[in-house]
Amino acid sequence: MTDKKTLKRIHSLIKDIQRTPHEGIGKPEALKHHLSGYWSRRITEEHRIIYKEFEHGITFVQMRYHYKYGSRTPGAQKNDMEASDLWYSIVEQNKKFDKSMK
């Protein structure tokens, strides 16, 4: 996918997510385990939009890479580990945010 096509795809996905957060284009998927409460949609085969719906709106937390392990190269595995660490940080921050909003 070219950059222009990818940008159009992301724009379409964001508009669709804002209208119907849990259904529509991009194969919406409720995430599980430590990402429970988050949803993903496909941008491309490799990249996903990850988001969470709150009372005040939708928070987009990632628009690049995939959220699962299973990379083929050591360099990519290192990136997966860094992405996993980032996810843990995002999840923990959102838990604190959720508590502060109550």
N, C-alpha and C positions, 0 to 999 in steps of 0.2 A: 504494500500500500504506500502510495506517495505521501509526502508530508501534507499536501493540500487535501488529499482524500481522507487522511487520518484526522486532520483538523475538522473537516466537515462531519466525519463520523462522530467525533467527540462532541461537537456542538449538537448534533441530532440526539445523541444519547443523553446529554444533560437536559435538553428540553423535555425529552420523554420521561426521564427520571423525575423531573419537577412536576409533571402532570400525573404520572402513575408510578410511584416509587417501586412497586413490587411486581409489575407486569409490563410487557411491552417488548421493544427491540433489544437486542444484545444478550438474550438468554439470561434474564434476571435470576440470580441464585442467592438464596439466604445462606450465609456462611455459618459454620458450626464451630464448636469447641471454643478456643480463646478469642475467636472473632464473632461469636454469637451476637446477634443484633445488627451486624453489618451485612450489606448486600454487595454483590458484584455484577458487573455486566461486561461483556466482551467488547473491546475496542478492535483488537485484531486477535489472531491466534495466540500471540505472545503477551499482549498487554490487556489489562483490565482496569475498569473504573471501580473503585471501592468507595462506598458511601454508607452513611447512617442517617436515618430519619429521626429528627427530634421534634418536639412540639413547635419550636420556633422556625423550623425549616430543615433543610438537608445539608449535611456537612460532607464534603468530598475529601477523602483522606489520601487517596492514591489514584494516579492516572497513568501508571507505568508499571511494567513487569507483571508477573503472575504471583499469586499469594501462596503457592505450594512449592515444596522442595522437588528435586528430581532433575536438576540441571545436568548437562552432559559433560561440561568441562570444569576443571578445578577453579578457574577464574569466575565462571558463572556460579559455581557453588559458593564461592566467597561472597558474591553479590547477593545470593539467596540468604546467606547467614546475616548479612548486613540488613537486608530487607526484613528478615524475621525479627531482628533486634529493634528495628524501627517500628514494626507492627506492635511489638510488645509495649514499646513506649507510648504509641498512639492509643492503644487500648487502655493502658493505665491512666493516661491523661483524661480520656473520655469518661472513665469510671468516676474520676474525681469531679469532672464537670457535671456528670449526671447527678451526683450527690449534692453538689452545690446548687443545682437548679430546683431541688425539692424544698 
